[in-house]
Amino acid sequence: MRFVAVGAGVLPPGIVSTTVYYVDTAGTDEFQITATSGGSAVNITDNGTAPFYAIKVSQPEIYMPPFAV
């Protein structure tokens, strides 16, 4: 699964807003994420501050980050 993280809170260190990440090594209660399919796990050092969300991305080539007008 591919996803982006966005939100009004502070994302956990290691995660960049609107960057596409991949879920890897999913278990019952935890999972690892990677910046590339099959890549090394992203090092997340704390929980960040809510609210923030993971949004599933099915076609990253058409994903457009939010922008102000």
N, C-alpha and C positions, 0 to 999 in steps of 0.2 A: 504494500500500500504506500502511496505517495501522499504527503501532506505538507501544508505550510502552517506556521504558527503566527498568530496575530493576536492583538488585544490591547487593552488600555493599561494593563499592569506592566510589570517588568519581567521579561522573558528570562528563563534560567540561563546563566552564563553558558556559552557554547551554542546557543540557538539564536539565529538571526531572523528577524521578522521578514516574511514573504520569501524566504529561501525554501526551495523544495527539498524535503527530506524523505528518506525511505525508512519504513519500519523493518527491522531485522531482528532475528532471534527473539520472537515473541513467546512468552511463557504465560502461565496462568495469571500472575500478579504483576509482572514487569516485562519490559521490552527494551531493546536498544534501538537507536536510530543512527542512520548513516547519511552522509551528504551526497553519496553516489551509490548507485545500486551495487551491492556487494562490497562496498568500501569499509573502511575502519569505523568503529563506533565513535560517535560524537561524545566528548568528555563533558558531562554536565556536572557542575560542582555544587549547585544548590537548587532549591525549588523555585526560585523567582518569587514574584508577588502577583497574585491574582488581581483582576481577571485576565486570562489569556486562553486561547482556544487553538485546537488543531483542526484544520479544515482539509478534508480529503480532496486531493487533486487527481482527476482521472487523465487529463491531457495537459501536462505541464507546458507543452509548446503553445497552448492558447491561454495560459494563466496570465492575468494582468494584475499587478499589485494595485492596491488602492491609491488614489491620487486626489489632490485637491484641485478644484476648478475656480 
